[in-house]
Amino acid sequence: MASLDQYSLCPCGNGKKIKFCKCHEHLPEMQDIYRMISGEQNVAALDRINANLKTMPSEPWLLAMKCDLLLRLGELESLEETSAKFIRLQPDNPLAKLHRAMVAIVRGNTEEGASLLLQSIADSGETIHPMTAMVGMNLIEFIGQRGSILPALLHAETLLDLGQPMQQVGMSAYQSIVSDAQSSSLLRESIPSPVDPGDAPYAERLDEASSLIEAIRISGAKTKLESMIREFGPQPAILQALLHCQLILTDGESAAATCRKLTQCPDLPEHQKVYYQSLAFDLSPQSSGISLKDDLVVYTIEDPEFESKLATVKSLQPVPVDQLKEMLQMMLQEEVPPKVAYVCTDAVLQEQFAESEPLRVGTWIAFYGKQTDKPARLVALEANSGYQKKQIDSIKSDLGLNSVKRELIEQLHLPFVQRISSQVMIRQQIPDERRLALSDAIKHLNTEEALDIPLECLGNQSMREVAGKAEYRVALQAVLLSWQARNPSGFTDADFDAIHKRLQVSEPKLSPELDVFDLVGGAAYYWTDLANIDPQSLIQLMQSSLTRGIASMYQPLIDRAQSTQWPEELRGSAEYTLHNLKVRVCSDPNEAEKLLARIIESGKKLNVSIGSAIIERFELLSMLGRHGEARVFMENAVRENSSDPTLMRYIQSLMQQSEMAARGNSGLGGQSSAGNIADAGGANSSGIWTPDGPSGSSPDSAGGGSKLWVPD
């Protein structure tokens, strides 16, 4: 920790150096406390601060240092009390607002935390307090875990605009968010800019609100925009500016409502209406009418033979209790785990794949034996639509539950897109030559299921039922966009083109001459007209699609890139990016290994990091049984790329595992630790689950999913 002198920033947090701050007369005492903190004498320093506060209860530097110490010591209650006093005495102090923001975030009040953080940044001017990065990252992590991906992205972009060292922290958060292919791509791109209001009567006031947003005076801008809506009505430009404010203040429900209002604006083109409706689905599935209702219920069991009866039901497959234990504890506030647990299944694809015994996995049930203070119980999550409802209804009939006392604990809302990616359990080995056919069959099964589920946003009708009805055209296109933006495993852009045709709607195609991302955000990945795209725009779209894992667009981008006449200055980058795309869709491990070799060579010419490609090729060679070649390749790669941080971290990890193996705790063996590409086109790439398969495997780990650096 650096020393404290008169040219250091004052601990009070007003942004001035101590020499020019009114706190300067206390410099000797500050230095004594600072030395104690530097020597990790935190408790003694806290005692010294408290003693000073008895005679100087309003000194901001004392309150600031006390807040900092309490935060280090994890004393949340005391921090809340002290930070409240700090901000009451210093309402415009940026540091006081940061401490209050931190308390609000830890307490789960993200709207207050975001508002105070943004106020602190705005009040700080050019001197941003270092604590801003910590508060910002805590907010981003907290709201990200709660599914508020787009607000987290906007806060990461805010940190990026603050210069070093905030820029480095913001970039780390930004890259983590945009590369998470499990999240909707609509939530991982910034929202469009407001449309030009022209000479509208509210144009001048909108400019004022925009200036406030640019100055990060978000709460003031929000108040002004809401006043304008009351006076001028829901104008698109006002709503778009308000949407930004609501999102960065982490108010997802209000943001979703604003998106729905934008969908009703007659002046917006249809493609923007579809985008905003789909964004509303992602921001708040329940209030936007695209969630499915499941009932968490408990049956009181009096039959002493009931547990034995469970084991006789063929459509119930036992699962380890530990898989449900944590979830049940959270849902039921139940410390005692169930005696047994099952997943519900039904036989599917019997005509084509009966020999593999495919079973579609649905919901779950858990049986609790009789306890001292509680009777025997069966807890179940009962779906109210789709194949899972048919499964649970059949099982209830088999177990005689229709005449048993049923208690509704809670009604849960599940986003539609999570329900339609069913897993299929394969009980017998699948021949390699049949895996692709099985994957296609499962994809077809999931598609047909999705088209038949009634949705509130479609008037409680299914997509199939509203096909061709003009009044549901925008909502139907929005559902399809929301589905594709979730990157469903195994689905391609051609699959979604076919679904659009079946439902009698067309997918928008926007000219690349427009700023498509500023028109429709993340929908640009699917709606940009590739037939008329220029080379520079194409390579940018390819790189961005790779970074964000837009898997359904890989093949169309490959096809377009291969037919493009690349100018000389783009040829090297285009070749590198094209190989990256190809390895993502490659189902032949031998071909994937060759592509990785080309990626490494292309990367060397471009002087970009190739550590990830080296690692994947090494693991793939090992998996193919070419261990000697793999070893020689890695030895050469380490010599030639000894400064590559990704490669060095991997080597360090291998060495640690080797040491553990030598102690008899574990072993590397000769097999690949990843094996991603070998599974491409196989079971895990299409929602197939096998009882002996790796737990927690990600669908995106298949299909040649190499995590390669791409130049943005």
WOQUI-V847736 format. One record per backbone hydrogen bond with DSSP energy under -1.0 kcal/mol. NH is the residue of the N-H (numbers start at 1). CO is the residue of the C=O. E is the energy in kcal/mol with one decimal. If there is no record, write none. Layout:
{{NH | CO | E} {NH | CO | E}}
This chain:
{{8 | 5 | -2.0} {10 | 16 | -3.1} {13 | 10 | -1.8} {18 | 8 | -2.8} {19 | 6 | -2.7} {20 | 17 | -1.4} {21 | 18 | -1.5} {24 | 21 | -2.0} {26 | 23 | -2.3} {27 | 24 | -1.8} {30 | 26 | -2.5} {31 | 27 | -2.8} {32 | 28 | -2.0} {33 | 29 | -2.3} {34 | 30 | -2.8} {35 | 31 | -2.4} {36 | 32 | -1.7} {37 | 33 | -2.3} {38 | 34 | -2.6} {39 | 35 | -1.9} {40 | 37 | -1.9} {41 | 36 | -3.0} {42 | 40 | -1.0} {45 | 41 | -2.4} {46 | 42 | -2.3} {47 | 43 | -2.2} {48 | 44 | -2.1} {49 | 45 | -2.4} {50 | 46 | -2.5} {51 | 47 | -2.2} {52 | 48 | -2.0} {53 | 49 | -2.3} {56 | 52 | -2.3} {59 | 56 | -1.5} {63 | 59 | -1.9} {64 | 60 | -2.8} {65 | 61 | -2.1} {66 | 62 | -2.4} {67 | 63 | -2.4} {68 | 64 | -2.2} {69 | 65 | -2.2} {70 | 66 | -2.8} {71 | 67 | -2.1} {72 | 68 | -2.0} {73 | 69 | -2.4} {75 | 70 | -2.4} {76 | 74 | -1.5} {79 | 75 | -2.4} {80 | 76 | -2.8} {81 | 77 | -1.9} {82 | 78 | -2.8} {83 | 79 | -3.0} {84 | 80 | -1.6} {85 | 81 | -1.7} {86 | 82 | -2.5} {87 | 83 | -2.5} {88 | 84 | -1.6} {89 | 85 | -2.2} {90 | 86 | -2.1} {93 | 90 | -1.8} {97 | 93 | -1.8} {98 | 94 | -1.7} {99 | 95 | -2.2} {100 | 96 | -2.0} {101 | 97 | -2.4} {102 | 98 | -2.4} {103 | 99 | -2.0} {104 | 100 | -2.4} {105 | 101 | -2.5} {106 | 102 | -2.3} {107 | 103 | -2.1} {108 | 105 | -1.3} {109 | 104 | -2.5} {110 | 108 | -1.5} {113 | 109 | -2.2} {114 | 110 | -3.1} {115 | 111 | -2.2} {116 | 112 | -2.6} {117 | 113 | -2.3} {118 | 114 | -2.5} {119 | 115 | -2.3} {120 | 116 | -2.4} {121 | 117 | -2.1} {122 | 118 | -2.4} {123 | 119 | -2.6} {124 | 120 | -1.2} {127 | 124 | -1.4} {132 | 129 | -2.2} {133 | 130 | -1.2} {135 | 131 | -2.5} {136 | 132 | -2.8} {137 | 133 | -2.6} {138 | 134 | -2.2} {139 | 135 | -2.4} {140 | 136 | -2.6} {141 | 137 | -2.6} {142 | 138 | -2.4} {143 | 139 | -2.7} {144 | 140 | -2.0} {145 | 141 | -2.1} {146 | 142 | -1.1} {147 | 144 | -1.5} {148 | 143 | -2.9} {149 | 147 | -1.8} {152 | 148 | -1.7} {153 | 149 | -2.2} {154 | 150 | -2.3} {155 | 151 | -2.0} {156 | 152 | -2.1} {157 | 153 | -2.3} {158 | 154 | -1.7} {159 | 155 | -2.1} {160 | 156 | -1.9} {161 | 157 | -1.2} {162 | 159 | -1.5} {167 | 163 | -1.9} {169 | 165 | -1.5} {170 | 166 | -3.1} {171 | 167 | -2.4} {172 | 168 | -1.8} {173 | 169 | -2.0} {174 | 170 | -2.9} {175 | 171 | -2.8} {176 | 172 | -1.7} {177 | 173 | -2.1} {178 | 174 | -2.6} {179 | 175 | -1.5} {180 | 177 | -1.4} {181 | 179 | -1.4} {183 | 180 | -1.8} {185 | 485 | -2.3} {187 | 184 | -1.0} {200 | 197 | -1.6} {203 | 200 | -2.0} {206 | 202 | -2.2} {207 | 203 | -2.1} {208 | 204 | -1.7} {209 | 205 | -2.2} {210 | 206 | -2.6} {211 | 207 | -2.1} {212 | 208 | -1.9} {213 | 209 | -2.2} {214 | 210 | -2.4} {215 | 211 | -1.7} {216 | 213 | -1.6} {217 | 212 | -3.4} {218 | 216 | -1.1} {221 | 217 | -2.1} {222 | 218 | -2.8} {223 | 219 | -2.1} {224 | 220 | -2.1} {225 | 221 | -2.6} {226 | 222 | -2.4} {227 | 223 | -1.8} {228 | 224 | -1.9} {229 | 225 | -2.1} {230 | 226 | -1.7} {231 | 227 | -1.4} {232 | 228 | -3.6} {233 | 229 | -2.0} {235 | 233 | -2.2} {239 | 235 | -2.6} {240 | 236 | -2.7} {241 | 237 | -1.8} {242 | 238 | -2.4} {243 | 239 | -2.4} {244 | 240 | -1.4} {245 | 241 | -1.4} {246 | 242 | -2.6} {247 | 243 | -2.3} {248 | 244 | -2.4} {249 | 245 | -1.4} {250 | 247 | -1.8} {251 | 246 | -2.7} {252 | 250 | -1.3} {255 | 251 | -2.1} {256 | 252 | -2.5} {257 | 253 | -2.1} {258 | 254 | -2.2} {259 | 255 | -2.2} {260 | 256 | -2.0} {261 | 257 | -1.8} {262 | 258 | -2.2} {263 | 259 | -1.7} {265 | 262 | -1.4} {268 | 265 | -1.2} {273 | 269 | -1.7} {274 | 270 | -2.6} {275 | 271 | -1.9} {276 | 272 | -2.6} {277 | 273 | -2.2} {278 | 274 | -2.4} {279 | 275 | -2.6} {280 | 276 | -2.1} {281 | 277 | -1.8} {282 | 278 | -1.8} {283 | 279 | -2.5} {284 | 280 | -2.5} {288 | 284 | -1.7} {289 | 286 | -1.3} {290 | 285 | -2.6} {292 | 414 | -3.2} {294 | 412 | -2.9} {295 | 382 | -3.1} {296 | 410 | -3.1} {297 | 380 | -2.7} {298 | 407 | -2.2} {299 | 378 | -2.8} {300 | 405 | -1.4} {301 | 376 | -2.8} {306 | 303 | -1.6} {309 | 305 | -2.1} {310 | 306 | -2.0} {311 | 307 | -1.0} {312 | 309 | -1.3} {313 | 310 | -1.2} {316 | 313 | -1.6} {317 | 343 | -2.6} {319 | 341 | -2.1} {323 | 320 | -1.7} {324 | 321 | -1.5} {325 | 321 | -1.5} {328 | 324 | -2.9} {329 | 325 | -2.3} {330 | 326 | -1.8} {331 | 327 | -2.5} {332 | 328 | -3.1} {333 | 329 | -1.3} {339 | 367 | -2.4} {340 | 367 | -1.3} {342 | 365 | -2.5} {343 | 317 | -2.5} {344 | 363 | -3.0} {345 | 315 | -2.5} {346 | 360 | -1.3} {348 | 358 | -1.7} {353 | 349 | -2.5} {356 | 353 | -1.5} {357 | 354 | -1.2} {359 | 425 | -2.6} {360 | 346 | -3.1} {361 | 423 | -2.8} {362 | 344 | -3.2} {365 | 342 | -2.2} {366 | 379 | -2.7} {367 | 340 | -2.5} {368 | 377 | -3.1} {371 | 374 | -2.8} {377 | 368 | -2.4} {378 | 299 | -2.2} {379 | 366 | -3.2} {380 | 297 | -2.2} {381 | 364 | -1.8} {382 | 295 | -3.3} {390 | 386 | -1.4} {391 | 387 | -2.3} {392 | 388 | -2.4} {393 | 389 | -2.5} {394 | 390 | -2.0} {395 | 391 | -2.2} {396 | 392 | -2.5} {397 | 393 | -1.8} {398 | 394 | -2.2} {399 | 395 | -2.1} {401 | 396 | -2.6} {404 | 401 | -1.7} {407 | 298 | -2.4} {409 | 296 | -2.9} {410 | 296 | -1.4} {412 | 294 | -3.1} {414 | 292 | -3.0} {416 | 290 | -2.1} {418 | 415 | -1.5} {420 | 416 | -1.2} {424 | 687 | -2.2} {425 | 359 | -4.0} {426 | 689 | -1.7} {427 | 356 | -1.2} {428 | 356 | -1.6} {434 | 431 | -2.1} {435 | 432 | -1.0} {438 | 434 | -2.2} {439 | 435 | -2.7} {440 | 436 | -2.3} {441 | 437 | -2.1} {442 | 438 | -2.4} {443 | 439 | -2.2} {444 | 440 | -2.3} {445 | 441 | -2.2} {446 | 442 | -2.5} {447 | 443 | -2.2} {448 | 444 | -2.5} {449 | 445 | -1.9} {450 | 446 | -2.4} {451 | 447 | -2.2} {453 | 450 | -1.1} {455 | 461 | -2.3} {457 | 289 | -2.6} {458 | 455 | -1.3} {459 | 456 | -1.8} {460 | 455 | -1.8} {464 | 451 | -2.3} {466 | 462 | -1.5} {469 | 466 | -2.4} {472 | 469 | -1.5} {473 | 470 | -1.6} {476 | 472 | -2.8} {477 | 473 | -2.3} {478 | 474 | -2.2} {479 | 475 | -2.1} {480 | 476 | -2.0} {481 | 477 | -2.3} {482 | 478 | -2.6} {483 | 479 | -2.1} {484 | 480 | -2.6} {485 | 481 | -2.8} {487 | 484 | -2.0} {491 | 488 | -1.7} {493 | 552 | -2.1} {496 | 492 | -1.7} {497 | 493 | -2.2} {498 | 494 | -2.1} {499 | 495 | -2.0} {500 | 496 | -2.4} {501 | 497 | -2.0} {502 | 498 | -2.2} {503 | 499 | -1.8} {504 | 501 | -1.3} {505 | 500 | -2.4} {510 | 527 | -3.4} {514 | 511 | -1.8} {516 | 514 | -1.6} {519 | 516 | -1.1} {520 | 516 | -2.7} {521 | 517 | -1.7} {523 | 520 | -2.2} {524 | 521 | -1.8} {525 | 522 | -1.3} {526 | 523 | -1.4} {527 | 523 | -1.8} {528 | 524 | -1.5} {529 | 510 | -2.8} {530 | 528 | -1.1} {532 | 529 | -1.0} {533 | 530 | -1.1} {538 | 534 | -2.4} {539 | 535 | -2.5} {540 | 536 | -1.7} {541 | 537 | -2.2} {542 | 538 | -2.7} {543 | 539 | -2.5} {544 | 540 | -2.4} {545 | 541 | -2.3} {546 | 542 | -2.0} {547 | 543 | -2.4} {548 | 544 | -2.0} {550 | 545 | -2.3} {551 | 549 | -2.1} {553 | 550 | -1.7} {554 | 551 | -1.5} {557 | 553 | -2.0} {558 | 554 | -2.5} {559 | 555 | -2.7} {560 | 556 | -2.2} {561 | 557 | -2.6} {562 | 558 | -2.4} {564 | 561 | -1.1} {566 | 564 | -1.0} {570 | 567 | -1.7} {571 | 567 | -1.0} {574 | 570 | -2.8} {575 | 571 | -2.5} {576 | 572 | -2.1} {577 | 573 | -2.5} {578 | 574 | -2.7} {579 | 575 | -2.2} {580 | 576 | -1.7} {581 | 577 | -2.1} {582 | 578 | -2.5} {583 | 579 | -2.2} {584 | 580 | -1.0} {585 | 581 | -1.0} {592 | 588 | -2.6} {593 | 589 | -2.0} {594 | 590 | -1.5} {595 | 591 | -2.1} {596 | 592 | -2.3} {597 | 593 | -1.7} {598 | 594 | -1.8} {599 | 595 | -2.4} {600 | 596 | -2.2} {601 | 597 | -1.9} {602 | 598 | -2.9} {603 | 599 | -2.8} {604 | 600 | -1.9} {605 | 601 | -1.6} {606 | 602 | -1.7} {608 | 603 | -2.1} {614 | 610 | -2.3} {615 | 611 | -2.3} {616 | 612 | -2.4} {617 | 613 | -2.4} {618 | 614 | -2.5} {619 | 615 | -2.5} {620 | 616 | -2.4} {621 | 617 | -2.7} {622 | 618 | -2.0} {623 | 619 | -2.3} {624 | 620 | -2.0} {625 | 622 | -1.5} {626 | 621 | -2.4} {627 | 625 | -1.2} {630 | 626 | -2.3} {631 | 627 | -2.4} {632 | 628 | -2.3} {633 | 629 | -2.5} {634 | 630 | -2.4} {635 | 631 | -2.4} {636 | 632 | -2.3} {637 | 633 | -2.4} {638 | 634 | -2.5} {639 | 635 | -1.7} {640 | 636 | -2.3} {641 | 637 | -1.8} {644 | 641 | -2.0} {648 | 644 | -2.3} {649 | 645 | -2.3} {650 | 646 | -1.6} {651 | 647 | -2.3} {652 | 648 | -2.3} {653 | 649 | -2.1} {654 | 650 | -2.4} {655 | 651 | -2.4} {656 | 652 | -2.1} {657 | 653 | -2.3} {658 | 654 | -2.4} {659 | 655 | -2.3} {660 | 656 | -2.1} {661 | 657 | -2.4} {662 | 658 | -2.2} {663 | 659 | -1.2} {664 | 661 | -1.6} {665 | 660 | -2.5} {679 | 676 | -1.2} {680 | 677 | -1.6} {682 | 679 | -2.6} {686 | 683 | -1.7} {688 | 683 | -2.0} {689 | 424 | -3.5} {693 | 690 | -2.2} {697 | 694 | -1.1} {701 | 698 | -1.9} {702 | 699 | -1.4} {706 | 704 | -2.9} {708 | 706 | -1.6}}
